[in-house]
Amino acid sequence: MSDWNTYHLVLTLSRAETLGAAARDLRVNETTVSRRLAAAESDEGATLFRRDGRKLVPTEAGRVVLQAAQAMETALLKQTTDRNTQTGHVRLSTVPFVLDYLIAPRLPDFCERFPGITLECAATTGTASLAQRETDIGLRLARPTDGKLIIRKAMDIGLCLAVSSRHRSSGAITDFITYDSALDTLPEIAAIRSHFKAEPRLRLGTLSAVLQAVKAGAGAAMLPDWLIVGDPELIEIDPPVRATRELWIAVHEDLNDRPVIRTVLTWLSEILSRPNPKPAGQAPR
C-alpha cells in the first residue's frame, strides 16, 4: 500500500459496506470509489473485497490491509492530544484551486485541532522553492524535482466532462471551454478536445471562471468530480469523458521529522482523502 489515502479507503469501505455509502462518506461518486478500489487492488496485487449481495466483505487479503489501517488510525488518534499542545509556524504553497477548493473549507477543523500552529498558505501558479526554503510543504500538480525532497502522491484528482443541468434535455452539446492554448497538453484538455474534435468556443484563465461559465450555460468543461457531486447546477455528460491529474506532496528532507511539520502533513493526508465537493471562494487553475 502506498499511502494513508488507500488505507483510509479500505477502512471506509469496510465500515460503510457498500460503494454508495462509502461514496457518501468520502463525498465523491460511486465511480470514483470503484476506481480507487481497483487501483488499490492493483497496487496490492490481490482482491480486497468480495460481494455478498449488495454488501462488500473484506477478503483475507483485505483483512490484512484493514488490520494495518486500523492500527494506523489508532496511532493517529493517540497522537492527537500531543499535537494539540504543539506550537509553530508552517508555510504551505500550492496551486490556487487546491487551496480554495480542497484546503480552505477544512481550515476550521485545523484551527480547532491545532490551536498553537499558524498555517501560512500561499496560492501560486508558480512553484515556491522547497530547496531554497521558500515554503515548508508543497502541493504540486507535477512531481517536484528540485533539491533533496521527500515526495509522495497525495491523491488522484478525477476530472469529468460536465455541463449545466439546464442542458439536461436540450440535445447535443457542441460548445466547450478550456484554458489558454499553452495548456492544451494537459490530460483533461486533451480528453475534451478529442471528444469534441473541434476548437473550444471559449478559453478562460481560471477554474473559477470555467466553473461559472459552465453553470451559466456557456458550454461543457472538464471539472474535478468532487465539484460536480452534490451540485444541482451541474451534471456529468453521458457517455462520460474522464481524465486524471496527480497531486504530489513534498517536503525538504531536513524538515520532514519536525513534529509540527509531521502534524500538518498528516492533516493534509486526512483531508485530501475526503475532498470537499462544495466550492469556497475563487479558484484559479
Order of alpha helices (4+ residues) and beta strands (2+ residues): alpha-alpha-alpha-beta-beta-alpha-alpha-beta-alpha-beta-beta-beta-beta-alpha-beta-alpha-beta-alpha-beta-beta-alpha
